[in-house]
Amino acid sequence: MRYLFLCTSLLFFVCFDLKADKSLERNPFQPYYSVSCSEQSEQLLEQIQAWHFRGIMKQLDQNYQQIWLTSNNQWLAITDDEVPNVLFPWHVQSLLNNKIIWQADLPDYCHHTISWTMPINE
């Protein structure tokens, strides 16, 4: 009887020890990221590269400026640096005479931003 109790206790201890070594699948203190930072960068670059610059409209009296982009028969107007949700998380970092520099922030766990330069004169 004593050996049976000892073997059962030992078996229980071994089984518990093995389970305790397994990592939790949904640990709230160490979140699981299904998409790597490099994959996200590639996806965002593909997203922005699908759009092409088509023109800028300006009104001199009100400092009004509108950037027009097109992709697959879809048009986007970007006014006062307000980018439509279609291009989220991209935003205009700077608008120069010959190019638009776009920037997107990756999620916090990537600690990185990416940039894309869109030529104005195609």
Biotite code that builds the C-alpha atoms (Angstrom):
import biotite.structure as struc

atoms = struc.array([
    struc.Atom([0.000, 0.000, 0.000], chain_id="A", res_id=1, res_name="MET", atom_name="CA", element="C"),
    struc.Atom([2.833, 2.323, 0.841], chain_id="A", res_id=2, res_name="ARG", atom_name="CA", element="C"),
    struc.Atom([4.506, 1.662, -2.539], chain_id="A", res_id=3, res_name="TYR", atom_name="CA", element="C"),
    struc.Atom([1.256, 2.229, -4.349], chain_id="A", res_id=4, res_name="LEU", atom_name="CA", element="C"),
    struc.Atom([0.835, 5.605, -2.669], chain_id="A", res_id=5, res_name="PHE", atom_name="CA", element="C"),
    struc.Atom([4.458, 6.510, -3.400], chain_id="A", res_id=6, res_name="LEU", atom_name="CA", element="C"),
    struc.Atom([4.182, 5.494, -7.082], chain_id="A", res_id=7, res_name="CYS", atom_name="CA", element="C"),
    struc.Atom([0.909, 7.375, -7.494], chain_id="A", res_id=8, res_name="THR", atom_name="CA", element="C"),
    struc.Atom([2.398, 10.479, -5.902], chain_id="A", res_id=9, res_name="SER", atom_name="CA", element="C"),
    struc.Atom([5.480, 10.243, -8.093], chain_id="A", res_id=10, res_name="LEU", atom_name="CA", element="C"),
    struc.Atom([3.368, 9.760, -11.222], chain_id="A", res_id=11, res_name="LEU", atom_name="CA", element="C"),
    struc.Atom([1.191, 12.748, -10.276], chain_id="A", res_id=12, res_name="PHE", atom_name="CA", element="C"),
    struc.Atom([4.283, 14.887, -9.685], chain_id="A", res_id=13, res_name="PHE", atom_name="CA", element="C"),
    struc.Atom([5.823, 13.936, -13.047], chain_id="A", res_id=14, res_name="VAL", atom_name="CA", element="C"),
    struc.Atom([2.589, 14.611, -14.937], chain_id="A", res_id=15, res_name="CYS", atom_name="CA", element="C"),
    struc.Atom([2.092, 17.958, -13.211], chain_id="A", res_id=16, res_name="PHE", atom_name="CA", element="C"),
    struc.Atom([5.709, 18.924, -13.837], chain_id="A", res_id=17, res_name="ASP", atom_name="CA", element="C"),
    struc.Atom([5.372, 18.170, -17.559], chain_id="A", res_id=18, res_name="LEU", atom_name="CA", element="C"),
    struc.Atom([2.213, 20.272, -17.855], chain_id="A", res_id=19, res_name="LYS", atom_name="CA", element="C"),
    struc.Atom([3.786, 23.160, -15.965], chain_id="A", res_id=20, res_name="ALA", atom_name="CA", element="C"),
    struc.Atom([6.602, 23.325, -18.527], chain_id="A", res_id=21, res_name="ASP", atom_name="CA", element="C"),
    struc.Atom([4.214, 23.902, -21.440], chain_id="A", res_id=22, res_name="LYS", atom_name="CA", element="C"),
    struc.Atom([3.798, 27.540, -22.389], chain_id="A", res_id=23, res_name="SER", atom_name="CA", element="C"),
    struc.Atom([0.339, 29.022, -22.277], chain_id="A", res_id=24, res_name="LEU", atom_name="CA", element="C"),
    struc.Atom([-1.216, 29.567, -25.669], chain_id="A", res_id=25, res_name="GLU", atom_name="CA", element="C"),
    struc.Atom([-3.014, 32.766, -24.667], chain_id="A", res_id=26, res_name="ARG", atom_name="CA", element="C"),
    struc.Atom([-0.742, 34.323, -22.084], chain_id="A", res_id=27, res_name="ASN", atom_name="CA", element="C"),
    struc.Atom([-2.011, 37.914, -21.586], chain_id="A", res_id=28, res_name="PRO", atom_name="CA", element="C"),
    struc.Atom([1.414, 39.039, -20.382], chain_id="A", res_id=29, res_name="PHE", atom_name="CA", element="C"),
    struc.Atom([3.171, 37.747, -23.491], chain_id="A", res_id=30, res_name="GLN", atom_name="CA", element="C"),
    struc.Atom([0.795, 38.183, -26.436], chain_id="A", res_id=31, res_name="PRO", atom_name="CA", element="C"),
    struc.Atom([1.009, 35.980, -29.488], chain_id="A", res_id=32, res_name="TYR", atom_name="CA", element="C"),
    struc.Atom([1.670, 37.712, -32.800], chain_id="A", res_id=33, res_name="TYR", atom_name="CA", element="C"),
    struc.Atom([0.564, 35.744, -35.828], chain_id="A", res_id=34, res_name="SER", atom_name="CA", element="C"),
    struc.Atom([2.076, 38.124, -38.401], chain_id="A", res_id=35, res_name="VAL", atom_name="CA", element="C"),
    struc.Atom([5.772, 38.919, -38.238], chain_id="A", res_id=36, res_name="SER", atom_name="CA", element="C"),
    struc.Atom([7.073, 42.477, -38.563], chain_id="A", res_id=37, res_name="CYS", atom_name="CA", element="C"),
    struc.Atom([8.712, 41.734, -41.910], chain_id="A", res_id=38, res_name="SER", atom_name="CA", element="C"),
    struc.Atom([5.458, 40.281, -43.286], chain_id="A", res_id=39, res_name="GLU", atom_name="CA", element="C"),
    struc.Atom([3.566, 43.371, -42.154], chain_id="A", res_id=40, res_name="GLN", atom_name="CA", element="C"),
    struc.Atom([6.162, 45.604, -43.815], chain_id="A", res_id=41, res_name="SER", atom_name="CA", element="C"),
    struc.Atom([5.816, 43.675, -47.075], chain_id="A", res_id=42, res_name="GLU", atom_name="CA", element="C"),
    struc.Atom([2.021, 43.881, -46.969], chain_id="A", res_id=43, res_name="GLN", atom_name="CA", element="C"),
    struc.Atom([2.062, 47.626, -46.297], chain_id="A", res_id=44, res_name="LEU", atom_name="CA", element="C"),
    struc.Atom([4.559, 48.270, -49.090], chain_id="A", res_id=45, res_name="LEU", atom_name="CA", element="C"),
    struc.Atom([2.397, 46.264, -51.516], chain_id="A", res_id=46, res_name="GLU", atom_name="CA", element="C"),
    struc.Atom([-0.617, 48.291, -50.381], chain_id="A", res_id=47, res_name="GLN", atom_name="CA", element="C"),
    struc.Atom([1.001, 51.699, -50.995], chain_id="A", res_id=48, res_name="ILE", atom_name="CA", element="C"),
    struc.Atom([2.742, 50.660, -54.224], chain_id="A", res_id=49, res_name="GLN", atom_name="CA", element="C"),
    struc.Atom([-0.635, 49.834, -55.783], chain_id="A", res_id=50, res_name="ALA", atom_name="CA", element="C"),
    struc.Atom([-1.519, 53.538, -55.687], chain_id="A", res_id=51, res_name="TRP", atom_name="CA", element="C"),
    struc.Atom([-0.219, 56.025, -58.242], chain_id="A", res_id=52, res_name="HIS", atom_name="CA", element="C"),
    struc.Atom([0.001, 59.783, -58.077], chain_id="A", res_id=53, res_name="PHE", atom_name="CA", element="C"),
    struc.Atom([-2.327, 61.561, -60.505], chain_id="A", res_id=54, res_name="ARG", atom_name="CA", element="C"),
    struc.Atom([-2.182, 65.212, -59.513], chain_id="A", res_id=55, res_name="GLY", atom_name="CA", element="C"),
    struc.Atom([-2.427, 67.989, -56.949], chain_id="A", res_id=56, res_name="ILE", atom_name="CA", element="C"),
    struc.Atom([-5.126, 70.639, -56.762], chain_id="A", res_id=57, res_name="MET", atom_name="CA", element="C"),
    struc.Atom([-4.295, 73.902, -55.003], chain_id="A", res_id=58, res_name="LYS", atom_name="CA", element="C"),
    struc.Atom([-6.202, 77.031, -54.087], chain_id="A", res_id=59, res_name="GLN", atom_name="CA", element="C"),
    struc.Atom([-3.809, 79.845, -53.440], chain_id="A", res_id=60, res_name="LEU", atom_name="CA", element="C"),
    struc.Atom([-6.151, 82.001, -51.363], chain_id="A", res_id=61, res_name="ASP", atom_name="CA", element="C"),
    struc.Atom([-6.928, 79.353, -48.707], chain_id="A", res_id=62, res_name="GLN", atom_name="CA", element="C"),
    struc.Atom([-3.759, 77.205, -48.693], chain_id="A", res_id=63, res_name="ASN", atom_name="CA", element="C"),
    struc.Atom([-6.009, 74.395, -49.834], chain_id="A", res_id=64, res_name="TYR", atom_name="CA", element="C"),
    struc.Atom([-4.217, 71.378, -51.261], chain_id="A", res_id=65, res_name="GLN", atom_name="CA", element="C"),
    struc.Atom([-5.549, 68.069, -52.462], chain_id="A", res_id=66, res_name="GLN", atom_name="CA", element="C"),
    struc.Atom([-3.495, 65.062, -53.598], chain_id="A", res_id=67, res_name="ILE", atom_name="CA", element="C"),
    struc.Atom([-5.158, 62.654, -56.033], chain_id="A", res_id=68, res_name="TRP", atom_name="CA", element="C"),
    struc.Atom([-4.189, 58.982, -56.232], chain_id="A", res_id=69, res_name="LEU", atom_name="CA", element="C"),
    struc.Atom([-5.620, 56.166, -58.336], chain_id="A", res_id=70, res_name="THR", atom_name="CA", element="C"),
    struc.Atom([-5.521, 52.367, -58.217], chain_id="A", res_id=71, res_name="SER", atom_name="CA", element="C"),
    struc.Atom([-7.652, 49.824, -60.132], chain_id="A", res_id=72, res_name="ASN", atom_name="CA", element="C"),
    struc.Atom([-10.245, 52.418, -61.192], chain_id="A", res_id=73, res_name="ASN", atom_name="CA", element="C"),
    struc.Atom([-10.530, 53.717, -57.643], chain_id="A", res_id=74, res_name="GLN", atom_name="CA", element="C"),
    struc.Atom([-9.688, 57.353, -56.877], chain_id="A", res_id=75, res_name="TRP", atom_name="CA", element="C"),
    struc.Atom([-8.578, 58.841, -53.575], chain_id="A", res_id=76, res_name="LEU", atom_name="CA", element="C"),
    struc.Atom([-8.476, 62.503, -52.626], chain_id="A", res_id=77, res_name="ALA", atom_name="CA", element="C"),
    struc.Atom([-6.211, 63.400, -49.716], chain_id="A", res_id=78, res_name="ILE", atom_name="CA", element="C"),
    struc.Atom([-6.911, 66.818, -48.241], chain_id="A", res_id=79, res_name="THR", atom_name="CA", element="C"),
    struc.Atom([-4.967, 68.526, -45.456], chain_id="A", res_id=80, res_name="ASP", atom_name="CA", element="C"),
    struc.Atom([-3.003, 65.345, -44.681], chain_id="A", res_id=81, res_name="ASP", atom_name="CA", element="C"),
    struc.Atom([-6.211, 63.428, -43.914], chain_id="A", res_id=82, res_name="GLU", atom_name="CA", element="C"),
    struc.Atom([-5.674, 60.062, -45.552], chain_id="A", res_id=83, res_name="VAL", atom_name="CA", element="C"),
    struc.Atom([-8.752, 57.873, -46.225], chain_id="A", res_id=84, res_name="PRO", atom_name="CA", element="C"),
    struc.Atom([-9.067, 54.619, -44.272], chain_id="A", res_id=85, res_name="ASN", atom_name="CA", element="C"),
    struc.Atom([-8.191, 52.648, -47.402], chain_id="A", res_id=86, res_name="VAL", atom_name="CA", element="C"),
    struc.Atom([-4.552, 53.651, -46.877], chain_id="A", res_id=87, res_name="LEU", atom_name="CA", element="C"),
    struc.Atom([-4.452, 53.260, -43.106], chain_id="A", res_id=88, res_name="PHE", atom_name="CA", element="C"),
    struc.Atom([-1.867, 53.292, -41.421], chain_id="A", res_id=89, res_name="PRO", atom_name="CA", element="C"),
    struc.Atom([-0.058, 55.317, -44.105], chain_id="A", res_id=90, res_name="TRP", atom_name="CA", element="C"),
    struc.Atom([0.160, 59.089, -43.785], chain_id="A", res_id=91, res_name="HIS", atom_name="CA", element="C"),
    struc.Atom([1.995, 61.775, -45.745], chain_id="A", res_id=92, res_name="VAL", atom_name="CA", element="C"),
    struc.Atom([5.294, 62.460, -44.021], chain_id="A", res_id=93, res_name="GLN", atom_name="CA", element="C"),
    struc.Atom([6.313, 65.181, -46.474], chain_id="A", res_id=94, res_name="SER", atom_name="CA", element="C"),
    struc.Atom([5.301, 66.562, -49.834], chain_id="A", res_id=95, res_name="LEU", atom_name="CA", element="C"),
    struc.Atom([8.186, 67.815, -51.948], chain_id="A", res_id=96, res_name="LEU", atom_name="CA", element="C"),
    struc.Atom([8.358, 69.211, -55.494], chain_id="A", res_id=97, res_name="ASN", atom_name="CA", element="C"),
    struc.Atom([9.111, 65.845, -57.088], chain_id="A", res_id=98, res_name="ASN", atom_name="CA", element="C"),
    struc.Atom([7.940, 63.247, -54.554], chain_id="A", res_id=99, res_name="LYS", atom_name="CA", element="C"),
    struc.Atom([5.596, 62.350, -51.730], chain_id="A", res_id=100, res_name="ILE", atom_name="CA", element="C"),
    struc.Atom([7.149, 60.555, -48.790], chain_id="A", res_id=101, res_name="ILE", atom_name="CA", element="C"),
    struc.Atom([4.695, 58.235, -47.056], chain_id="A", res_id=102, res_name="TRP", atom_name="CA", element="C"),
    struc.Atom([5.205, 56.760, -43.611], chain_id="A", res_id=103, res_name="GLN", atom_name="CA", element="C"),
    struc.Atom([3.470, 53.951, -41.720], chain_id="A", res_id=104, res_name="ALA", atom_name="CA", element="C"),
    struc.Atom([3.944, 52.911, -38.119], chain_id="A", res_id=105, res_name="ASP", atom_name="CA", element="C"),
    struc.Atom([4.133, 49.193, -37.473], chain_id="A", res_id=106, res_name="LEU", atom_name="CA", element="C"),
    struc.Atom([2.578, 47.805, -34.264], chain_id="A", res_id=107, res_name="PRO", atom_name="CA", element="C"),
    struc.Atom([4.320, 48.570, -30.982], chain_id="A", res_id=108, res_name="ASP", atom_name="CA", element="C"),
    struc.Atom([5.951, 45.149, -30.760], chain_id="A", res_id=109, res_name="TYR", atom_name="CA", element="C"),
    struc.Atom([7.851, 45.839, -34.022], chain_id="A", res_id=110, res_name="CYS", atom_name="CA", element="C"),
    struc.Atom([9.394, 49.143, -32.827], chain_id="A", res_id=111, res_name="HIS", atom_name="CA", element="C"),
    struc.Atom([9.704, 50.305, -36.437], chain_id="A", res_id=112, res_name="HIS", atom_name="CA", element="C"),
    struc.Atom([8.260, 52.617, -39.065], chain_id="A", res_id=113, res_name="THR", atom_name="CA", element="C"),
    struc.Atom([8.483, 52.184, -42.808], chain_id="A", res_id=114, res_name="ILE", atom_name="CA", element="C"),
    struc.Atom([8.661, 54.804, -45.540], chain_id="A", res_id=115, res_name="SER", atom_name="CA", element="C"),
    struc.Atom([7.780, 54.828, -49.219], chain_id="A", res_id=116, res_name="TRP", atom_name="CA", element="C"),
    struc.Atom([8.704, 57.486, -51.746], chain_id="A", res_id=117, res_name="THR", atom_name="CA", element="C"),
    struc.Atom([6.107, 58.089, -54.439], chain_id="A", res_id=118, res_name="MET", atom_name="CA", element="C"),
    struc.Atom([7.411, 60.032, -57.437], chain_id="A", res_id=119, res_name="PRO", atom_name="CA", element="C"),
    struc.Atom([5.255, 62.947, -58.554], chain_id="A", res_id=120, res_name="ILE", atom_name="CA", element="C"),
    struc.Atom([6.590, 63.090, -62.133], chain_id="A", res_id=121, res_name="ASN", atom_name="CA", element="C"),
    struc.Atom([5.823, 59.701, -63.676], chain_id="A", res_id=122, res_name="GLU", atom_name="CA", element="C"),
])
